[in-house]
């Protein structure tokens, strides 16, 4: 049971108490991450959501093409194009996210210095 000294007195103290507990658990100084980190993380999340939406569009497009193909050769061509485009898009997206994360960590490190 928490003592009176450990219990937050106001609602403003509750978030700070939670951060202190996380820091004590080994997560370090989270306050030092700053707004640059939050903005970069938001940008990365937005980029990833956009990528997923584009991939879903490709899936639907490919399903439509498969349903309307007339021969096994057409089906193979559709599947081949789908796989090739998916590989290219995943490779490109991985590069984008890697670059974004590299910049994010560089900015966080710069802000801490």
C-alpha positions as CSV (number, residue, x, y, z in Angstrom):
1,X,0.0,0.0,0.0
2,X,1.5,3.4,-1.0
3,X,2.3,5.8,1.8
4,X,1.1,9.4,1.7
5,X,4.5,10.6,0.5
6,X,4.3,8.3,-2.6
7,X,0.7,9.1,-3.5
8,X,0.4,12.0,-6.1
9,X,-1.4,15.0,-4.6
10,X,-2.8,16.4,-7.8
11,X,-3.8,15.2,-11.3
12,X,-0.7,17.1,-12.6
13,X,1.6,14.9,-10.6
14,X,0.2,11.6,-11.9
15,X,1.9,11.8,-15.4
16,X,5.2,12.8,-13.8
17,X,5.0,10.0,-11.3
18,X,4.4,7.5,-14.2
19,X,7.4,8.9,-16.1
20,X,9.5,8.6,-13.0
21,X,8.5,5.0,-12.5
22,X,9.4,4.2,-16.1
23,X,12.8,5.9,-15.7
24,X,13.4,3.9,-12.6
25,X,12.4,0.7,-14.5
26,X,15.4,1.3,-16.9
27,X,13.8,3.3,-19.7
28,X,16.1,6.3,-19.1
29,X,15.2,10.0,-19.4
30,X,12.2,10.0,-21.7
31,X,11.8,13.7,-21.1
32,X,14.9,14.3,-23.2
33,X,13.3,12.9,-26.4
34,X,11.6,16.2,-27.1
35,X,9.2,17.3,-29.8
36,X,11.6,16.5,-32.6
37,X,11.3,12.8,-31.7
38,X,7.5,13.0,-31.4
39,X,7.2,14.7,-34.8
40,X,9.5,12.3,-36.5
41,X,7.7,9.3,-35.0
42,X,4.4,10.8,-36.3
43,X,5.9,11.3,-39.7
44,X,7.1,7.7,-39.8
45,X,3.7,6.4,-38.6
46,X,2.0,8.4,-41.4
47,X,4.4,7.1,-44.0
48,X,3.8,3.5,-42.9
49,X,0.0,4.0,-43.0
50,X,0.2,5.4,-46.5
51,X,2.4,2.5,-47.6
52,X,-0.1,-0.1,-46.2
53,X,-3.0,1.7,-47.9
54,X,-1.1,1.6,-51.2
55,X,-0.4,-2.1,-50.8
56,X,-4.0,-2.8,-50.1
57,X,-4.9,-1.0,-53.3
58,X,-2.5,-3.2,-55.2
59,X,-4.0,-6.3,-53.6
60,X,-7.5,-5.3,-54.7
61,X,-6.3,-4.4,-58.2
62,X,-4.5,-7.7,-58.6
63,X,-7.6,-9.7,-57.3
64,X,-9.7,-7.9,-59.9
65,X,-7.2,-8.8,-62.7
66,X,-7.1,-12.4,-61.6
67,X,-10.9,-12.7,-61.6
68,X,-10.9,-11.4,-65.2
69,X,-8.0,-13.3,-66.7
70,X,-8.7,-15.7,-69.5
71,X,-5.7,-18.1,-69.4
72,X,-3.1,-19.7,-67.1
73,X,-0.5,-17.6,-68.9
74,X,-2.4,-14.4,-68.1
75,X,-2.6,-15.5,-64.4
76,X,1.1,-16.2,-64.3
77,X,1.9,-12.8,-65.8
78,X,-0.4,-11.1,-63.2
79,X,1.2,-12.9,-60.3
80,X,4.7,-12.2,-61.6
81,X,3.9,-8.5,-61.9
82,X,2.3,-8.4,-58.5
83,X,5.3,-10.0,-56.8
84,X,7.8,-7.8,-58.6
85,X,5.9,-4.6,-57.7
86,X,5.5,-5.7,-54.1
87,X,9.3,-6.4,-53.8
88,X,10.1,-3.0,-55.3
89,X,7.6,-1.2,-53.0
90,X,8.8,-3.0,-49.9
91,X,12.4,-2.3,-50.7
92,X,11.7,1.4,-51.3
93,X,9.6,1.7,-48.2
94,X,12.3,0.0,-46.1
95,X,14.8,2.6,-47.4
96,X,12.5,5.5,-46.6
97,X,11.8,4.3,-43.1
98,X,15.5,3.6,-42.4
99,X,16.4,7.1,-43.6
100,X,13.6,8.7,-41.5
101,X,14.6,6.8,-38.4
102,X,18.3,7.6,-38.9
103,X,17.4,11.3,-39.1
104,X,15.1,11.0,-36.1
105,X,17.9,9.5,-33.9
106,X,20.4,12.0,-35.2
107,X,18.1,14.8,-34.2
108,X,17.4,13.3,-30.8
109,X,21.1,12.9,-30.2
110,X,21.7,16.5,-31.3
111,X,19.0,17.8,-28.9
112,X,20.5,15.9,-26.0
113,X,24.0,17.4,-26.5
